[in-house]
Amino acid sequence: MLLAAGYFDESADGDFEDRVFTVGGYVAGGASSLQLDLRWHRLLDKYELAYFKASELESGIGEFAKFRDNPETAATDRFTQREKDLLKAIKIEFVELLCKQELLAISATIHMRHLKAFANDKPDLVKRLPPFYQLCGHLVMMESGKALNEANAGVSPDLKSTLRPIFDSHQEFGPRFEASFESFKEKNPTSSQFLLRPMFEDERTYKCLQAADLFAYEIRRTVSNHFFEPRVKLRKAMERLFPEVRATFVLDYPIIESLALWQGKDSIPILPIEESYRELN
């Protein structure tokens, strides 16, 4: 059997407990993953970056402070036009690199204020739901499994693929999420039939996790703007990335309630991508 991989990272608004939280990333075949890793590494070397993190680029801090006029005060200084132009150019290169790969983007974003409201309204029903990170992570794994089932349909056994979900390492979320995999497989036997146990790895070692960070950041900002800044236009980066999106789950109050009530297997309330694009644009 062949090995494919899904790379996922989390992204959250600064005050995410009252706003939104996202798990998002990409599913890719082994060759595509290797190609992305090599090309990403090459782009990091071009700008002498130890790693890429979308939030740091946006704020001109961390690895991107070196491109500021005064790196030591980058966290508080306003951007000059030169700085804006340079950081924008760097971001465009990383976004365009993603758009040139054979990737399927998948994400799940939960409205935390709606989750709290649902928990207050229906405390018994909310107990049916896993923790918010686990809920979002299971949704992206389920969709990844469905994508793999489609790819394996009609393929000879020796050419079928298995998929390893790889998440960015997280001390708080990781252990509990890994422990939930057996329960996930039991509840979702069809979508998990070609999934391997998820792993949590360092994004500095697994460059594809940095690509997942970029997508998770952009889709989270898009959904957040949809709820909290509806007059803000779709971000240019997300406009470029949207054609690569297979599915994006937006978990507001009605969807959270549907998931809590759901008792079936391998079927979830999902907002089709065409609807997602129209709603979030």
N, C-alpha and C positions, 0 to 999 in steps of 0.2 A: 504493500500500500504506500501511497505517497503522503507526504506530510505538508499540510498547510498551517497557517498560524493566524491568530487574531490578536492584535495589539490594542490594548485599551488603557486609558488614563482617566482620572477624575478631574473635574474642574468645578470651582464653586465661586459664587459671588462673595465679596468680602464679608458681608453679613448674611451668609447663605442660609442660616437658620430661619430667616424671614424672607428669603428670596428663592434662588434656584440652585440645584446641584445636578451635575451631569457626569455620566460615565459614557465615554465615546471613543471610537477608534476605527481600525481598519481590519478587514479580513483579506488575506492575500495568499497566493500559492507560494511554494517554497522558492521558486526562481524569482518571483516578483519581490518577495521579502528580501532576498539576498541583494537584488539589484537596488532596491530602495536603501538598504543599509549602506552599501558601498557609495552610492551617489550622495546620500546624506552626509556620510563621513567626509567626502570630498568637499562638500559645501561648507562644513564646519571648518575644515582646514583652510579653505579660502579666506575665511574671516577670522581665523585663529580663535575659534570658539571651542571651549571644552565641552559644551553641550548647548542645546537649543531649548529655551523655555518661552512659550508665547507671552506669558504675563510679564516676564522680565524685558522682552523686546518692547512690548507695549509701553512700559514705564521707563525704559532706558536705564535699567539697573542691572545688578548681577553681572553676567557675562557681557552685557551690552553697555555697561557703564563706560567701557573703554572708548566708545564712539562719541561720548559726550565731551563738551569743551572742558568741563571740570568733573572728572570721574568721582572725585571724593565727595562732591556735593550733588551727585546725579539724582539722588532720591528726592531732593527738594527743589532743584533748579527747574525752571520752565524751559521747554524746548526752544532752541533757535531754529530758524528755517533750515539751516544746514543739517542739523541733527535730525529734524523731521524727514528731510529728503533722503538721507542716508539710511535711516532705520526702515523707512518705507521700501527702499530699494532692496534691502536685505530680506525683508519679509516677503516681497513679491517673488524673490528667487526660491525661497523655501516653499511657498504656496504653489508656484508653477511646477516645482519638482514633484509634488504630490499629484498634481493634475496630469502628469505625464506617465504615471504608473498604473498598472492594472490592479486597482484596489476597490473594495466595496466598503463604504463608510456606514457605520451603524452607531446610533446613540440613543440614550434614554436620559431625559431631563425631568426632574421632579420639582414641582412647586412646593417648597417647604412650608409656606404659610398655609397652603391648601391642605397639606398633610396634617398640620397641627389642628386646623379647623375640623377636619374629618375625625381626628382622634378625640377631640372634645365633644363632637356631636354624637359619635358612635364608638365609644371606648371598647365595647365588646367586639365589634366587627373589625376594628383596626388590628386586633390581636392576631388576625389571620394573616397579616402581612409581615414579611421579614423586615429587618432594618432597611432604611432607605438606600444605603449603598448596595446591599445585597439584592434588593428589588431591582434597581437599575442594572446591576451587573448580570443578574439572571436574565433580564430582558435582552440584553445585547448578546449573551451567550445563546439564548434560544433562537434569536434571529440568525446568528452565525451558523447554528446547526441546521436551520432550515435552508440557508444558502448552500451549505455543503451537501445536503440531501439532493437539492436540485442539480448540483454539479455532478453528483455520483449516479444519478438516475440513468440507467441504460449503459453504464460503463462496466467493462469487465472487472471482475474482483481484483485483479492485480493492478488495475489502474485507478481504483477508487482512492479517495483521500481521507485521511483523518485530520482533525484540526486541534491544535493546542492553543487554548486561550491564555494569553500572557498579559498580566496586568502590572502596572507600575507598583513597585513595592510600597506597602503601607502598613505600619506597625499596628494601627488600630483596626483597620478593616480586613487585612489579609488573612490571619489565622481563622477567623470565624467564617469568612467567605469560602476558604478552601474546605473547611469542615462541612459546609452545606452542600457540597457537590453530590454526595450520594443521594441526598434527599431530592436535589434538583433532577438527577437522572431518573429517579423513581416517578416523579411527577411529570416528567417530559421525556418519555422513552423514545419517541420518534425523533425529536429534534436533537437529542443527545446521543444518538446511536453511533455517530462518528466523532464525538467530542472526547478529547483526553482531559485528564484532570487539570484544572487551571493552575498556573504558576504565577508567582509574584517576583519580578526581577527589577534590577537597577536600570533606570533609563539611560544612564551614562554608558552602560555596557550594551544594552539593546537599543540601538539607534532608532528602530522602528517605533519604540515607545515615545520618542520625542516627536515623531510624526503624529502619533495618536494624541499627544498633548496639544499640538497645533489645532487639530480638528476639534477636539473636545472643548478647547478654549473658544473657538469661533462659534460652534453651535450653541454653547452655553450663553455667550454674549447675545446671540441672535434670539434665543428663547427668552432671555432676561429682558431684552429690549421689547419684545412682543408683549410681555406682561406689564413692564414698568415704564418703558419709554416708547410707546407705540408710534410716536411721530418720527423717531429715528429711522433713517433709511437703512436698508439691508447693507451690511458691511461688504466692502469690495472683496475681501478675502473669502467671505462666505458665499458670495455670488459666484466666485470661481469654483468653489468646492462643492456647491450643491449638486451639480451633475454627477458627482461621484457617490452621492448618498443613495444607499439602498433603502434604508428605513431610519426614521427618527421618531422615537416615542416621546410624546409630551404628556406628562402625568399631572393633570390638574385634578380638581376635586371629583368631577364625574368619572374620570378614568381610574383614579385611585379607588373610588367606590366599586367600580366594575371589577377591578382586580381583587378586591377584598371579597366580593360576592362569588367570583369565579371558582367553580369547583371541577371544571373539566381538565383535560390533559392536552398539551401541545396546541393550545388555541388561546389567544389573548386579545383583548380589545386593543387594536393598533390603528393609529392614524396613518392612512396610506401616504406615501411620500408626495404624491401630487397634491393632496390636501395639505400636507405639512408645508410645502413650499408656498402655497397660496396663503395659508394662514400666517406664516412667519415672515413673508415678504412685505 
